[in-house]
Amino acid sequence: AIILAAGIGERLGKINKIVPKCLIEIGGKTILDRQLELLNECGIKKEDVYVVIGGNGEVWNKKNKDKIKKMHKNVIVNEKNIELKSTYSLWLAIKDIHDNVLCLDGDLLFNKENVEKIINSKYDSVMLTKNEDDFKKGNRVLVKKDRVLGIGSNILSDRVYLGIAKFGNEFLEAFKGNPEFGGEVSMNGIKRWTQDVISLKRNLFGGRSFHEMSPEEQVQLVPLSTKVI
């Protein structure tokens, strides 16, 4: 599994000038501790989890980096976390992975039921979305007939990505294969490469509901395909 925790915490105000989101304590435990414990309950051992943290930004001082490294052995530092964000974090983590991998946002509190349904899905690659009418929230997923036509904060859609995904080997190999990563990676290069992968893997979201968050929310688990449409 991969935990993407290299963000600089822009949306949580003063609290994230002190610690990154993954180190925020809830009920006496950090979010990272809770994620690692739950992954273990789902059969994913700590030694099989990679945590990607930031190399730059006010919250990524030596104290916070060292704290995470003491909490967990497999830590990868994204030295380009400010300009290249989570896309580059994911690429760093998957370079030596050749099997299905679970990927989580590092500021996420999730339940065992959701994680197990993703892990046990018959599809190699799946992502989690939900209905969200507030267009100020989340990365939007444009879906047509269970196929993704685009992903981004400026897309007009009533579905958002929930920060949990499983990627199969076929998807990972396509993700790794971008020549932009052979040398210095620009922000434009990341965006162009990400759009290439999305156009190649359009069948991402939609499908059937598998979990009721509340009467107003339906979370959906949908296959990701490598077929071009």
Phi, psi and chi 1 to 4 in degrees:
 res  aa     phi    psi   chi1   chi2   chi3   chi4
   1 ALA       -  155.8      -      -      -      -
   2 ILE  -125.9  132.1  -62.3  167.9      -      -
   3 ILE  -111.6  116.9  -62.6  174.8      -      -
   4 LEU   -91.5  103.2  -58.1  176.7      -      -
   5 ALA  -127.5   27.3      -      -      -      -
   6 ALA   -91.4    6.7      -      -      -      -
   7 GLY   -66.3  163.3      -      -      -      -
   8 ILE  -104.3    6.1   57.1  175.3      -      -
   9 GLY    65.1   47.1      -      -      -      -
  10 GLU   -70.1  -25.2  -63.8  172.6  -60.3      -
  11 ARG   -92.7   -5.7  -69.4  176.5  -66.4  179.0
  12 LEU  -105.7   12.8  -70.4 -174.3      -      -
  13 GLY    65.7 -138.2      -      -      -      -
  14 LYS   -62.8  -34.3  -67.9 -177.8  179.6  179.4
  15 ILE   -60.4  -32.9 -171.1  171.0      -      -
  16 ASN   -91.3   13.3  -89.8   97.8      -      -
  17 LYS   -88.8   -8.8  -67.3 -177.7 -179.7  -62.5
  18 ILE  -105.3  -48.5  -56.8  170.7      -      -
  19 VAL  -136.4  153.6  -64.6      -      -      -
  20 PRO   -69.4  162.0   23.3  -32.2      -      -
  21 LYS   -57.4  -37.2  -67.7  178.6 -175.0  177.1
  22 CYS   -65.8  -16.6   64.2      -      -      -
  23 LEU  -100.5    2.5  -70.6 -177.0      -      -
  24 ILE   -66.3  132.1  -67.4  173.8      -      -
  25 GLU   -91.9  134.2  -69.7 -166.6    5.6      -
  26 ILE  -130.3  116.6  -61.7  174.4      -      -
  27 GLY    63.4   33.8      -      -      -      -
  28 GLY    84.2    0.4      -      -      -      -
  29 LYS  -128.8  144.3  -68.1 -177.8  179.9 -179.8
  30 THR   -72.9  160.0   66.4      -      -      -
  31 ILE   -59.2  -39.5  -68.8  176.5      -      -
  32 LEU   -62.1  -44.6  178.9   57.9      -      -
  33 ASP   -56.7  -45.1  -81.5  -35.5      -      -
  34 ARG   -66.0  -38.6  -68.9 -178.5  178.3  -84.0
  35 GLN   -64.0  -46.8  -73.2 -174.8  -35.4      -
  36 LEU   -62.7  -40.6  -68.0  171.0      -      -
  37 GLU   -64.3  -42.8  -72.2  176.9    3.5      -
  38 LEU   -70.5  -38.6 -169.1   48.6      -      -
  39 LEU   -60.4  -39.1  -72.4  173.5      -      -
  40 ASN   -63.2  -40.3 -174.9   63.9      -      -
  41 GLU   -63.4  -27.6  -69.7  178.4   16.6      -
  42 CYS   -89.1    6.2  -66.1      -      -      -
  43 GLY    94.6    7.8      -      -      -      -
  44 ILE  -103.4  110.9  -59.4  174.5      -      -
  45 LYS   -72.4  155.1  -60.7  177.4 -179.3  178.7
  46 LYS   -57.6  -37.1  -75.0 -171.6   71.6  172.9
  47 GLU   -69.1  -12.3   55.9  -96.3   32.9      -
  48 ASP  -101.4   12.7  -65.7  -33.9      -      -
  49 VAL  -113.5  130.3  179.5      -      -      -
  50 TYR  -108.7  131.0  -67.5   87.4      -      -
  51 VAL  -110.7  121.1  179.0      -      -      -
  52 VAL   -99.2  118.7 -173.7      -      -      -
  53 ILE  -112.8  171.8   64.6  173.4      -      -
  54 GLY   -88.3  151.7      -      -      -      -
  55 GLY  -100.8  -15.7      -      -      -      -
  56 ASN  -137.1  158.9  -61.5  -73.5      -      -
  57 GLY   111.9  154.4      -      -      -      -
  58 GLU   -57.9  -38.3 -170.1  173.3   -3.8      -
  59 VAL   -75.1  -18.8  -61.6      -      -      -
  60 TRP   -94.2   57.0  -68.7  112.8      -      -
  61 ASN   -83.0  172.6   52.3   52.0      -      -
  62 LYS   -60.2  -38.3 -174.3  176.4 -176.1  -58.9
  63 LYS   -60.0  -47.9  178.0 -179.0  177.1 -178.2
  64 ASN   -69.8  -38.8  -71.5  -26.8      -      -
  65 LYS   -62.0  -46.2  -69.9  178.7 -173.1  176.3
  66 ASP   -63.7  -37.1  -71.9  -14.2      -      -
  67 LYS   -61.3  -44.4 -177.9  174.4 -179.1  178.4
  68 ILE   -66.8  -38.6  -68.1  175.2      -      -
  69 LYS   -67.0  -27.3  -70.2  176.3 -179.4  178.0
  70 LYS   -76.6  -31.8  -72.6 -179.8 -179.7  178.4
  71 MET   -74.0  -32.4  -66.8  168.3   60.7      -
  72 HIS  -145.5  140.3 -168.5   66.2      -      -
  73 LYS   -77.4  -46.7 -179.5  179.7  178.9 -179.4
  74 ASN   -88.1   87.3  -61.9  -32.5      -      -
  75 VAL  -118.1  131.6  174.2      -      -      -
  76 ILE  -115.5  133.7  -61.0  168.9      -      -
  77 VAL  -101.9  122.8  179.9      -      -      -
  78 ASN   -90.4  103.4  178.9   -3.4      -      -
  79 GLU   -77.3   -5.3  -63.1  -68.7   -7.5      -
  80 LYS  -118.3   32.0  -59.4  177.5 -179.0  179.7
  81 ASN   -65.5  -28.6   60.6  -50.2      -      -
  82 ILE   -74.9  -46.4  -66.3  178.2      -      -
  83 GLU   -86.7  -30.5   63.7  -92.4   34.3      -
  84 LEU  -109.7  -13.3  -60.3 -175.5      -      -
  85 LYS    55.4 -149.0  -56.4 -175.8 -174.5  -62.6
  86 SER   -72.6  -23.5   59.3      -      -      -
  87 THR   -60.4  -45.7  -54.9      -      -      -
  88 TYR   -71.0  -35.0 -171.1   57.2      -      -
  89 SER   -58.3  -44.3  -69.3      -      -      -
  90 LEU   -63.3  -44.5  178.6   59.1      -      -
  91 TRP   -60.4  -42.2 -175.6   82.4      -      -
  92 LEU   -59.8  -39.6  -71.5  172.5      -      -
  93 ALA   -76.7  -29.6      -      -      -      -
  94 ILE   -94.1   -0.8   67.7  170.9      -      -
  95 LYS   -53.5  -37.3  -73.7 -166.8  -66.0 -177.4
  96 ASP  -110.5   17.2  -62.9  -42.5      -      -
  97 ILE  -100.7  132.1  -66.3  176.7      -      -
  98 HIS  -131.6   34.5  -57.5  -76.8      -      -
  99 ASP  -149.1  170.1 -160.6   -2.5      -      -
 100 ASN   -54.6  139.9  -67.9    0.2      -      -
 101 VAL  -138.8  137.9   62.7      -      -      -
 102 LEU   -86.8  137.7 -168.7   69.1      -      -
 103 CYS  -127.9  127.6 -175.5      -      -      -
 104 LEU  -126.1  142.9  -45.7  169.3      -      -
 105 ASP   -71.0  140.3  -74.2   -4.3      -      -
 106 GLY   -74.9   -5.7      -      -      -      -
 107 ASP  -108.8   23.4   57.4   -8.0      -      -
 108 LEU  -104.2  129.8 -173.2   66.0      -      -
 109 LEU  -103.6  119.5  -72.5  175.3      -      -
 110 PHE  -131.0  168.1   52.0   91.6      -      -
 111 ASN  -108.5  160.6   62.1   45.0      -      -
 112 LYS   -62.6  -36.5 -174.3  176.9  178.8 -179.0
 113 GLU   -59.4  -47.4  179.8 -174.1    1.1      -
 114 ASN   -61.7  -45.6  -79.9  -10.6      -      -
 115 VAL   -64.0  -44.1  176.1      -      -      -
 116 GLU   -65.5  -35.7  -73.3 -176.4  -26.6      -
 117 LYS   -69.4  -32.7  -73.2 -171.6  176.4 -179.8
 118 ILE   -70.0  -48.5  -67.8  174.1      -      -
 119 ILE   -58.4  -42.6  -68.0  172.2      -      -
 120 ASN   -89.6    4.1  -63.0  -35.2      -      -
 121 SER   -59.6  145.0  168.2      -      -      -
 122 LYS   -70.3  -14.4   65.5  179.9 -179.9  179.0
 123 TYR   -89.9  141.4  -58.5  105.4      -      -
 124 ASP   -67.0  -36.5  -72.5  -20.9      -      -
 125 SER  -128.1  121.6  -60.9      -      -      -
 126 VAL  -142.5  154.7  -66.9      -      -      -
 127 MET  -134.3  159.6  -70.5 -176.1  175.8      -
 128 LEU  -108.2  131.1 -155.9   60.5      -      -
 129 THR  -133.4  169.8   67.2      -      -      -
 130 LYS  -149.8  163.4   74.1  165.7 -175.6  175.4
 131 ASN   -72.1  136.5  -69.5  -36.7      -      -
 132 GLU  -149.4  112.9  177.1   57.8   71.8      -
 133 ASP   -84.7  -18.5  -66.0  -31.1      -      -
 134 ASP   -80.2  108.1 -174.6  -13.5      -      -
 135 PHE   -78.5    3.9  -77.3   86.6      -      -
 136 LYS   -89.0   -7.6  -65.0 -179.6 -179.7  178.6
 137 LYS  -106.8  131.7  -64.6 -178.5  179.2  179.9
 138 GLY    77.1  169.8      -      -      -      -
 139 ASN   -83.3  119.6  -81.7  -45.0      -      -
 140 ARG   -78.6  147.4  -65.2  -81.2  154.4  176.9
 141 VAL  -121.0  114.7 -178.5      -      -      -
 142 LEU   -85.4  117.1 -178.6   59.9      -      -
 143 VAL  -120.9  136.7 -179.4      -      -      -
 144 LYS  -139.4  117.4 -174.0  175.5 -178.6 -180.0
 145 LYS    52.8   49.7  -64.4 -177.7  179.6  179.5
 146 ASP    64.6   22.0  -64.9  -12.7      -      -
 147 ARG  -128.3  138.7  -64.9 -179.1 -177.9  -86.8
 148 VAL   -84.9  129.9  166.3      -      -      -
 149 LEU  -105.5   -9.0  -58.0 -178.8      -      -
 150 GLY   178.0  155.9      -      -      -      -
 151 ILE  -137.4  131.9  -59.1  174.2      -      -
 152 GLY   166.6  163.5      -      -      -      -
 153 SER   -71.1  -19.9   57.7      -      -      -
 154 ASN   -99.6    5.1  -64.1  -38.4      -      -
 155 ILE   -80.4  139.8  -73.8  176.6      -      -
 156 LEU   -86.4  103.4 -174.2   61.9      -      -
 157 SER  -160.1  155.4  170.9      -      -      -
 158 ASP   -96.7   12.6   63.7   -8.5      -      -
 159 ARG  -119.6  141.2  -58.0 -153.7   63.9   77.5
 160 VAL  -127.5  151.7  -65.7      -      -      -
 161 TYR   -77.4  136.7  173.0   54.8      -      -
 162 LEU   -97.7    0.9  -73.9 -176.6      -      -
 163 GLY    90.2   12.3      -      -      -      -
 164 ILE  -129.8  131.3  -48.4  177.5      -      -
 165 ALA  -149.2  157.6      -      -      -      -
 166 LYS  -121.8  130.4 -179.2  177.7   72.2  170.9
 167 PHE  -114.5  128.9  -60.8  115.9      -      -
 168 GLY   -83.2  169.2      -      -      -      -
 169 ASN   -61.8  -38.0 -175.1   54.8      -      -
 170 GLU   -62.6  -42.3 -169.7  174.6    5.9      -
 171 PHE   -65.8  -43.2  179.3   87.8      -      -
 172 LEU   -62.3  -41.3  -65.5  178.7      -      -
 173 GLU   -64.8  -37.5  -68.5  -53.3  -48.1      -
 174 ALA   -66.5  -37.7      -      -      -      -
 175 PHE   -65.4  -37.6 -151.7   59.2      -      -
 176 LYS   -74.9  -25.5  -63.7  173.2 -172.1  176.6
 177 GLY   -79.4    2.0      -      -      -      -
 178 ASN   -69.4  125.1  179.8   52.6      -      -
 179 PRO   -65.1  -16.1   21.8  -32.8      -      -
 180 GLU   -58.3  -26.9  -68.4  -75.8  -14.8      -
 181 PHE   -88.3    4.3  -69.0   92.6      -      -
 182 GLY   -72.7  -22.1      -      -      -      -
 183 GLY  -141.2 -141.6      -      -      -      -
 184 GLU   -66.2  138.0  -75.5  -62.5  -51.2      -
 185 VAL  -110.2  120.7 -174.0      -      -      -
 186 SER   -89.6  162.7   68.0      -      -      -
 187 MET   -62.0  -40.9 -173.0   59.9  179.5      -
 188 ASN   -64.8  -35.3  -72.7  -26.4      -      -
 189 GLY   -64.5  -42.0      -      -      -      -
 190 ILE   -61.3  -46.3  -73.3  -76.5      -      -
 191 LYS   -63.5  -43.1  -72.3  179.8  177.6  177.8
 192 ARG   -66.1  -42.0 -178.2  167.4   63.8 -106.7
 193 TRP   -65.7  -40.6  167.7   73.7      -      -
 194 THR   -62.2  -42.9  -57.6      -      -      -
 195 GLN   -64.7  -35.8  -69.4  -58.7  -43.5      -
 196 ASP   -61.0  -44.1  -74.1  -15.0      -      -
 197 VAL   -65.5  -41.6  171.5      -      -      -
 198 ILE   -62.6  -41.5  -70.8  171.3      -      -
 199 SER   -67.4  -28.1   65.8      -      -      -
 200 LEU   -80.0  -29.2 -175.5   64.8      -      -
 201 LYS  -117.8   58.1  -35.1  -75.2 -173.5 -176.3
 202 ARG   -73.9  -27.0  -73.2 -174.6  178.5  178.5
 203 ASN   -80.5   78.1 -173.4   17.4      -      -
 204 LEU  -104.7  -50.1  -74.2  167.3      -      -
 205 PHE  -125.8  175.9  -62.1   92.4      -      -
 206 GLY   109.2 -148.4      -      -      -      -
 207 GLY    80.1 -150.7      -      -      -      -
 208 ARG  -101.8  153.3   65.8 -169.7   66.9  177.6
 209 SER   -73.6  138.4  170.1      -      -      -
 210 PHE  -124.5   -4.4   75.8   90.3      -      -
 211 HIS  -155.9  132.0  179.3   69.3      -      -
 212 GLU   -94.4  109.6  -77.3  -94.7  -31.8      -
 213 MET   -73.8  -41.3  -63.5  -67.2  -74.0      -
 214 SER  -163.1  172.2   72.8      -      -      -
 215 PRO   -57.9  -24.4  -26.8   35.8      -      -
 216 GLU   -92.0  -16.8  -65.4   76.8   30.0      -
 217 GLU  -114.9  137.4  -67.3 -179.6  -27.4      -
 218 GLN  -125.7  120.8  -77.5 -165.2  -24.6      -
 219 VAL   -92.1  137.3  178.9      -      -      -
 220 GLN  -125.4  142.7  -65.4 -177.7  -11.4      -
 221 LEU  -114.8  122.8 -179.2   70.0      -      -
 222 VAL  -137.2  144.9 -174.1      -      -      -
 223 PRO   -70.9  151.0   26.3  -35.3      -      -
 224 LEU  -110.5  124.9 -180.0  151.9      -      -
 225 SER  -110.0  153.7  170.1      -      -      -
 226 THR   -97.5    6.9   56.1      -      -      -
 227 LYS   -83.6  132.5  -65.2 -179.0  179.7  179.0
 228 VAL   -78.4  136.7  178.8      -      -      -
 229 ILE  -120.9      -   60.9  171.1      -      -
